[in-house]
Amino acid sequence: MTDEQQKQQRHKSRQQRLKAEVDKAIAHATDEKGLLLVITGNGKGKSTSGFGTVARAVGHGMRAAVAQFIKGSWDCGERNLLQQHGVTFAVMATGFTWDTQDKAADIAAAEQVWQQAEQYLADTSIDLVLLDELTYMLSYHYIAVERVERALLQRPAQQHVVITGRACHRRIIELADTVSEVQNVKHAFDNGIKAQRGLDW
């Protein structure tokens, strides 16, 4: 057997072992339930990932709804697209808190969107709910974490939920089935490059 053939054989053996491990894990994963996913961290791409999950669900014929906090005053490419495919949106539409500088108005706007989100989380016909940038509402104490926990725990058994935003509250992380943390390695904005249409929003 040549050196190349030996390398090929070793590679094949490694891949066979790997496949056996993956197949075993797949066979072991038999539970089916509505999942709670948290996408947090200080890096770019949390909302993008959340919206990607919504797009995937819609592509499979599932019904989705989005409650969008913080950035709702911006033109939103994801919203423009997904609304055309039946995705319902509740939008805070106040922009960033440092723009409004009006805590009472921000709390009132957050409350209005959260009330709509609670309806989504109680609706058995909605398969997936995205709570985009919800983590800030908890950090700023605009919405009580107990209310969020209650709505998540009481939602329909097969309903999936995705929560995005920095510094997710530890109690929500404890509830979650899957938590991903997006880390910032480099960001164009730090080098004076503005947020760009179609890529950043």
C-alpha positions in Angstrom: 0.0 0.0 0.0 1.4 3.4 -1.0 1.7 6.4 1.4 -1.2 8.1 -0.3 -3.3 5.0 0.1 -2.4 4.7 3.7 -3.4 8.4 4.3 -6.7 7.8 2.5 -7.4 4.7 4.6 -6.6 6.6 7.8 -8.9 9.4 6.7 -11.7 7.0 5.9 -11.3 5.3 9.3 -11.5 8.7 11.1 -14.6 9.7 9.2 -16.3 6.4 9.9 -15.7 6.8 13.6 -17.0 10.4 13.5 -20.1 9.3 11.6 -20.8 6.6 14.2 -20.6 9.2 16.9 -22.9 11.6 15.1 -25.4 8.8 14.2 -25.4 7.8 17.9 -26.1 11.4 19.0 -28.9 11.8 16.5 -30.5 8.5 17.5 -30.4 9.6 21.2 -32.1 13.0 20.5 -35.7 11.9 20.4 -37.5 14.6 22.4 -39.5 17.2 20.5 -40.7 20.4 22.0 -40.8 24.2 21.5 -37.3 25.5 22.0 -36.1 28.7 23.6 -33.0 30.1 21.9 -31.0 33.0 23.2 -28.5 34.8 20.9 -26.5 37.2 23.1 -23.0 38.8 23.3 -21.4 42.0 22.2 -20.7 41.0 18.6 -22.5 41.8 15.4 -25.1 39.4 14.0 -27.5 38.6 16.8 -30.6 40.0 15.1 -29.4 38.8 11.8 -29.3 35.2 13.2 -32.7 35.6 14.7 -34.2 36.8 11.5 -32.5 34.0 9.6 -34.3 31.5 11.9 -37.6 33.3 11.1 -36.8 33.0 7.4 -36.0 29.3 7.8 -39.3 28.6 9.6 -41.3 30.5 7.0 -39.6 28.6 4.3 -40.9 25.4 5.9 -44.5 26.8 5.9 -44.5 27.7 9.6 -46.2 30.8 11.0 -43.9 33.4 12.7 -44.3 36.7 14.5 -41.7 39.3 15.6 -41.6 41.7 18.5 -38.9 44.3 17.7 -37.5 46.5 20.4 -35.0 49.4 20.2 -34.2 49.6 16.5 -37.7 49.9 15.2 -37.4 53.4 13.8 -34.9 52.3 11.1 -36.0 51.0 7.7 -35.6 47.2 8.2 -34.8 45.0 5.3 -35.8 41.8 7.1 -39.2 43.4 8.0 -39.7 44.6 4.5 -39.2 41.0 3.2 -40.8 38.9 5.9 -44.0 40.9 6.0 -44.6 40.0 2.4 -44.6 36.4 3.6 -47.1 36.7 6.3 -44.9 37.4 9.3 -46.6 39.7 11.8 -44.6 42.5 13.5 -45.0 44.5 16.6 -42.4 47.4 16.5 -41.3 49.7 19.3 -40.3 52.3 16.6 -38.7 54.7 19.1 -35.1 54.0 18.0 -32.2 53.8 20.4 -32.7 55.1 24.0 -29.9 57.6 23.6 -31.8 59.1 20.7 -35.1 59.5 22.5 -33.7 60.6 25.9 -37.2 60.1 27.3 -37.4 57.2 29.7 -41.2 57.5 30.3 -41.9 57.4 26.6 -39.6 54.5 26.1 -41.2 52.5 28.9 -44.6 53.1 27.4 -43.5 52.1 24.0 -41.8 48.9 25.3 -45.0 48.1 27.3 -47.1 48.4 24.2 -44.8 46.0 22.2 -44.5 43.6 25.1 -48.3 43.3 25.4 -48.4 42.3 21.7 -45.5 39.9 22.3 -47.5 38.3 25.2 -50.4 37.7 22.7 -47.9 36.0 20.3 -46.6 33.8 23.1 -50.2 32.7 23.9 -51.2 32.0 20.3 -51.2 28.3 19.5 -51.2 29.1 15.7 -47.8 30.8 15.9 -44.9 28.4 15.5 -42.0 30.8 16.1 -41.7 34.1 18.0 -38.7 36.4 17.6 -38.2 38.8 20.5 -35.6 41.0 18.9 -33.5 43.1 21.3 -35.6 42.1 24.3 -32.6 41.8 26.5 -32.3 45.6 26.7 -35.8 46.0 28.0 -34.8 43.8 31.0 -31.5 45.5 31.5 -33.1 48.9 31.6 -36.0 47.5 33.8 -38.6 48.6 31.2 -40.2 45.2 31.5 -40.1 43.0 34.6 -38.1 39.7 34.1 -40.9 37.9 36.0 -43.4 38.8 33.3 -41.1 37.5 30.6 -40.4 34.3 32.4 -44.1 33.7 33.0 -45.0 34.3 29.3 -42.2 32.0 28.2 -43.1 29.2 30.6 -46.8 29.4 29.7 -46.5 29.5 26.0 -47.8 26.6 23.8 -45.7 23.5 24.2 -44.5 23.4 20.6 -43.9 27.1 20.1 -40.3 28.1 19.5 -38.9 31.4 20.8 -35.7 33.3 19.8 -34.4 36.1 22.0 -31.7 38.5 20.9 -29.6 41.2 22.4 -26.6 41.9 24.6 -26.2 40.9 28.2 -29.1 38.5 28.4 -30.5 38.3 32.0 -29.2 35.2 33.8 -32.8 34.0 34.5 -33.6 33.9 30.8 -30.4 32.1 30.1 -31.3 29.5 32.7 -34.6 28.9 31.0 -33.1 28.6 27.5 -32.5 25.4 25.7 -29.8 26.8 23.5 -27.6 29.9 24.2 -25.2 31.3 21.7 -22.8 34.2 22.5 -21.6 36.3 19.6 -18.2 37.9 20.3 -16.8 41.0 18.7 -13.4 40.5 17.1 -13.4 43.4 14.7 -16.1 45.8 13.6 -16.1 48.2 10.7 -17.8 50.9 12.7 -14.7 51.1 15.0 -12.7 52.2 11.9 -15.1 54.9 10.9 -17.2 53.0 8.5 -20.9 53.7 8.7 -23.7 51.1 9.0 -24.7 50.2 5.4 -28.0 49.5 3.9 -28.6 45.8 3.0 -25.8 44.6 5.2 -26.2 46.2 8.6 -30.0 47.1 8.3 
